[in-house]
């Protein structure tokens, strides 16, 4: 296949749909015989993923790698920022956590050039292997106050020699001003890199925007490559917590199993619940309201980037009592990662990994205690669960700290890993915790979790992995209908 120029999807703002469109292009290029790979120099997200070699990247790039049909690598997202507080983030460089930084120090510190070099080196390694590189920008490309410190948008496009396609969200309004302003605020050299516009999230009769396309092309001086309708019937795993705003927040009492996920301020990896959410036996909702939580058959305490702070918040808003009361009433309680830590007797932080609080009492539902430390565990894992008949399952771990049995109560491990070590704790089939993200992607575990409440097993004609793969094909077909791929290939120097 001919060599294609890299393409960067840049945005007029955050949440305009860059990540999903990048996934679509990755699948389209793969279908057309190319060997694409995704790249985002710097990402900020609490939803992350683990590569096969145990490194951590933003989930969006892992999703895009799936769409491209390649294994994710740390080079696809060399800089990942994971917020731990209002203005502080953990910095993950080349897949490994390097410490925490406040926003001012991060954007003004001497380490910026090191990060820039790391991003450029990662891109160069990818570009030597894959064709084309599908790049994603971050937020708006028109934040001119940060342009001299930017390592992810136009400076990265310059390094890559990428063709930049501006993604503008028409659903939020002001699409002409945002597109025109984003282009005109660039310097002349960067403006020349912008080769087209995709208008995204259009609602209504597409014909009504025919004149709009011509107007946008005239004022912006670049072609409109497509107008993509708003859709909500294709499932692509989300990375940004903005997606949580659209999630169901209440129980519904319709006869299905009511599963309440506790809303944490620093919730991480909420994609853990995507497979469970689409199970026809389940109504899944997210809540920080004790009255709604009381309606749940199953309460799940999810992962957290700041376990101690979120545990304190649960005590303040009444959700801690709601979880323990659910256990007293015979309902099911499951903790995953940080949620597992919260279900234990204590979380200790003597080294101040998360903050100034050195120890806090847990919810006391499992006979374990956790000591946080500076070592971060990131790995993919195969495991079995005796209560599920020993079926082989897969998941991944992303956590700080070690959780150990405590007190006189016995602690029965939930999982046995392929290497013979164990994970988690199960008090009985209605109270358990685990470090295994992705445990709910395994049908056998979902059946075990729902068994006290559901009378039938889920239909298994399609696994979750097969379902996701089909969604990428649906996404590619949808985008092909609304984006002129012949023009895209022409811009990149190839043929469709």
WOTA-V396771 format. One line per field, one symbol per residue. burial: b if it has 16 or more other C-alpha atoms within 10 Angstrom, else e. A space follows every 10 residues. Layout:
burial = ???
//
This chain:
burial = eeebbbbbbb bbbbbbbbbb bbbbbbbbbb eeebbbbbbb bbbbbbbbbb bbebbbbbbb bbbbbbbbbb ebbbbbbbbb bbbbbeebbb bbbbbbbeeb bbeeebeeee ebeebbebbb ebbeebbeeb bbbbbbbbbb bbeeeeeebb bbbbbbbeeb ebbbbbbbbb eeeebbebbb ebbeebeeeb eebbbbbbbb bbeeeeeeee eebeebbeeb ebbbbbbbbe eeeebbbbbb beeeeeeebb bbeeebbbbb bbbbbbbbbb bbbbbbbebe bbbbbbbbbb ebbbbbbbbb bbbbbbbbbb bebbeeeebb ebbbebbeee bbbbbbbbbb bbbbbbbbbe eebbeeebbb bbbebbbbbb bbbeebbbbb bebbbeebee eebbbbbbbb bebbbbeeee bbbbbbbeee ebbbbbbebb bbbbbbbbbb bbbbbbbbbb eebbeeeeee eeebeeebbb bbbbbbebbb ebbebebbee bbeeee
//
